[in-house]
Amino acid sequence: MSDDRRGIYLILLGMSCFSIQDVFIRQLSDYASLTQIIFIRGIIGGLILLFFLKLTKRSISFSSAYPLLAISRVLLFFMGFLCFYFALGKMELAEASSLFFVSPLFITILSKFMFKSEIGAYRICAIIVGFAGVLFIVKPNPDELNIIALLPIISAFTYSVSMMIAKYTREKDSIFQQMLYMYFGSAVLAFVAWLIIPLIEFEPSQAKNLEFLIRDWSIYNSSVLLMLLGIAVIGSSGMLLLTSAYRMGSPPVIAPFEYIMLIFAIGNGFLFFREIPDIYSILGMLLITSSGLFIFIREGAKKESVALKTSLRS
């Protein structure tokens, strides 16, 4: 079996893990705390990664040649998780997932400004088509801003900036070093947020809308704790699978298979929550997917845009 085919299988397994994780997060949005999810995911994910590095006899290092950039990436990682997970509790699974997939468009744009990468006319057209798809899903209303629908887009942007930082620091900081910072750093930030949030006074209407974020941690509910552990293990496994896939296979060949996540999201949304995207959302998903695939395939998926796509989701 070729390395590319192995990479494709690992991509499919990794995205299936993320789809299961998203279902768990959606189900827990009425019972658990978002900061608790991120905290446990960070701790368990970091421990799993340490075990993986020990098992594969790779070096373990918590230092960084770029400490300020490492801290910045941890903050981006934390904010991205916070936005995307909160959106999962409020939006349809398929819509949230498809909006996150605007990340290749952001990566393409950021590559131009940060690394002076060439962006041809075809890529520009693909970017325009992709963001048109965003409009179909968000359905902007001039009288009311849909803040929730913006959260997966913010998450995609923080992810993209994080990938640019990873490209800049990759000569001295390995991907596994960066993952350790992000796991344990996000756990620390989640714990700090849990300490600070009770000190903030919210209006009753705000408190109700933000309940997933400001709810106290569930300590004694065994079923909630088991699901939290499941999220951490499954999500971390998905990340390791994707990391292994991109280290094994050619990014231009295997990256498009990440879009299988949209099929999983639509299926899980209907199966578990009876969600059926409307025609505008389906059109938006098609436009975002086609633009992302176009960038990967038509433009050759240039290394500076996708070689680092080890996925921070979650």
Stockholm file with secondary structure:
# STOCKHOLM 1.0

chainA/1-314         MSDDRRGIYLILLGMSCFSIQDVFIRQLSDYASLTQIIFIRGIIGGLILLFFLKLTKRSISFSSAYPLLAISRVLLFFMGFLCFYFALGKMELAEASSLFFVSPLFITILSKFMFKSEIGAYRICAIIVGFAGVLFIVKPNPDELNIIALLPIISAFTYSVSMMIAKYTREKDSIFQQMLYMYFGSAVLAFVAWLIIPLIEFEPSQAKNLEFLIRDWSIYNSSVLLMLLGIAVIGSSGMLLLTSAYRMGSPPVIAPFEYIMLIFAIGNGFLFFREIPDIYSILGMLLITSSGLFIFIREGAKKESVALKTSLRS
#=GR chainA/1-314 SS CCHHHHHHHHHHHHHHHHHHHHHHHHHHTTTSCHHHHHHHHHHHHHHHHHHHHHHTTCCCCCCCSCHHHHHHHHHHHHHHHHHHHHHHTTSCHHHHHHHHTTHHHHHHHHHHHHHCCCCCHHHHHHHHHHHHHHHHHHCCBTTBCCHHHHHHHHHHHHHHHHHHHHHHHTTTSCHHHHHHHHHHHHHHHHHHHHHHGGGSCCCHHHHHHTHHHHSCCCSSCHHHHHHHHHHHHHHHHHHHHHHHHHHHSCHHHHGGGGGHHHHHHHHHHHHHHCCCCCHHHHHHHHHHHHHHHHHHHTTCCCHHHHTTCCCCCC
#=GC SS_cons         CCHHHHHHHHHHHHHHHHHHHHHHHHHHTTTSCHHHHHHHHHHHHHHHHHHHHHHTTCCCCCCCSCHHHHHHHHHHHHHHHHHHHHHHTTSCHHHHHHHHTTHHHHHHHHHHHHHCCCCCHHHHHHHHHHHHHHHHHHCCBTTBCCHHHHHHHHHHHHHHHHHHHHHHHTTTSCHHHHHHHHHHHHHHHHHHHHHHGGGSCCCHHHHHHTHHHHSCCCSSCHHHHHHHHHHHHHHHHHHHHHHHHHHHSCHHHHGGGGGHHHHHHHHHHHHHHCCCCCHHHHHHHHHHHHHHHHHHHTTCCCHHHHTTCCCCCC
//
